[in-house]
Amino acid sequence: MITQLNPPLPLHTSKGDGLAHFVIDYGPETDLLWVVFMDKDGACWSVPNPEVRMKFNWSVGRRSESNDMATQPNEEIRPSAQLRRVYPRTSET
């Protein structure tokens, strides 16, 4: 079975970084194959599942350890000012 990914997923692969546009599943006895178009040269590769990792995405909380602001706070970027909720919950009033 082949599944089109919409939107394509950014991946790290053994061949380099790229966007996965399809996933091929030949059944329970085989690895998934990710059809990835490489960022570097536009080549298309079918990469087995064990050789694929998601790219880091700070917006959805998938952060690299070197860029994780939760473990390495930076006072210039994260001021100590308290956040004020505009619409407090009834249990908090």
C-alpha positions in Angstrom: 0.0 0.0 0.0 1.3 3.5 -0.8 0.2 6.6 1.1 0.8 10.1 0.0 1.8 12.4 2.8 0.1 15.8 2.8 2.0 17.9 3.8 5.3 16.2 3.1 7.4 15.4 6.2 10.9 16.8 6.7 13.3 13.9 7.5 16.9 13.1 8.3 18.0 10.0 6.4 21.1 8.0 5.8 21.3 9.7 2.4 20.9 13.3 3.8 18.0 15.6 4.6 14.8 15.7 2.5 11.1 15.8 2.3 9.1 12.5 2.5 6.2 12.6 0.0 5.1 8.9 0.2 5.2 5.9 2.5 5.2 2.4 1.0 4.0 -0.5 3.2 4.6 -4.0 1.8 3.2 -5.7 4.8 4.1 -6.9 8.3 7.3 -8.8 7.2 9.1 -5.7 5.8 10.1 -2.2 6.9 8.2 0.8 5.7 9.8 2.6 2.8 9.8 6.4 2.8 9.9 8.0 -0.6 12.2 11.1 0.1 13.2 13.9 -2.2 16.6 15.1 -1.1 17.2 18.8 -0.2 20.8 18.8 -1.6 20.2 17.6 -5.2 16.5 16.7 -5.6 17.2 13.0 -6.0 14.4 10.6 -5.0 15.3 7.7 -2.7 13.2 5.0 -1.1 14.7 4.9 2.4 13.9 2.0 4.9 12.3 2.9 8.1 15.3 2.2 10.4 17.3 4.8 8.5 14.8 7.6 8.9 14.5 10.2 11.7 12.2 13.2 11.9 13.8 16.6 11.8 13.7 18.8 14.9 10.7 21.1 15.0 10.8 23.7 17.7 7.2 24.8 17.1 5.7 21.5 18.0 8.1 20.7 20.8 10.5 18.3 19.0 13.7 20.1 19.9 17.3 19.2 19.6 19.2 18.9 22.9 21.6 21.7 21.9 18.7 24.1 21.1 16.4 23.1 23.9 15.4 26.3 25.7 13.9 24.4 28.5 17.2 22.9 29.5 19.3 26.0 28.7 17.3 29.1 29.5 18.6 32.4 27.9 17.5 35.4 29.9 17.8 37.7 26.9 15.2 35.7 25.0 13.1 34.6 27.9 12.5 37.6 30.2 11.5 37.0 33.7 8.2 38.9 33.3 5.1 37.0 34.4 2.5 36.2 31.7 -1.0 37.5 32.4 -3.9 35.6 31.1 -6.5 37.6 29.3 -9.3 35.2 29.9 -8.8 33.5 33.3 -10.7 30.3 34.0 -13.6 30.5 36.5 -11.7 28.2 38.9 -8.8 30.6 38.9 -10.7 33.8 39.9 
